[in-house]
Amino acid sequence: MRDESLKAVMVTDDGRLRGLVTDRDLTVRILADGGDVSARTVAEACGAELASVAPEDDVDRALMLMHAKELRHLPVIDNGQPVGIIALRDLTAERAPDFALDSYGAADSLA
């Protein structure tokens, strides 16, 4: 994930989505526990909540689902097959580009 600058990856089994692992999941569920990281499995890092959207779903549906489930990433599933991941950051930029740019600028100025 670090090498590819990814914030989330889908976990699949035989082409079916089984979970989603985010950078935060790895930090909270795996790294914070300490111990031998190489002995831990991806399944241990997967978030418990598995929600998804379809490519034809509108942005409002994705935003409402993310808000209701307190998620920052949603897998996109087409005919039972995972085809991508949409991030809250992407949706925020889509719905309110000026707000998204201001937020990123504010974050940079705080660093």
MOJO-V641429 format. One record per backbone hydrogen bond with DSSP energy under -1.0 kcal/mol. CO is the residue of the C=O (numbers start at 1). NH is the residue of the N-H. E is the energy in kcal/mol with one decimal. If there is no record, write none. Layout:
# MOJO-V641429
{{CO:NH:E} {CO:NH:E}}
This chain:
# MOJO-V641429
{{1:6:-2.7} {2:5:-1.2} {7:23:-2.5} {9:21:-2.8} {11:18:-3.5} {11:19:-1.5} {13:16:-1.7} {16:13:-2.3} {19:11:-3.0} {20:47:-1.8} {21:9:-2.5} {22:26:-2.1} {23:27:-2.0} {24:28:-3.1} {25:29:-2.8} {26:30:-1.3} {26:31:-2.7} {27:32:-2.1} {31:34:-1.2} {36:39:-1.2} {37:40:-1.7} {42:45:-1.2} {42:46:-1.3} {53:77:-3.1} {54:57:-1.7} {58:62:-1.7} {59:63:-2.7} {60:64:-2.8} {61:65:-2.5} {62:66:-2.5} {63:67:-2.5} {64:68:-2.8} {65:69:-2.3} {66:71:-2.2} {72:88:-3.0} {74:86:-3.0} {75:53:-2.2} {76:83:-3.2} {76:84:-1.1} {78:81:-1.8} {81:78:-3.0} {84:76:-3.4} {86:74:-2.6} {87:91:-2.0} {88:92:-2.8} {89:93:-2.0} {90:94:-1.9} {91:95:-2.5} {92:96:-2.7} {96:100:-2.4} {97:101:-2.4} {98:102:-2.3} {99:103:-2.7} {100:104:-2.3} {101:105:-2.4} {102:106:-2.4} {103:107:-2.3} {104:108:-2.3} {105:109:-2.1} {106:110:-1.3} {107:111:-1.0}}
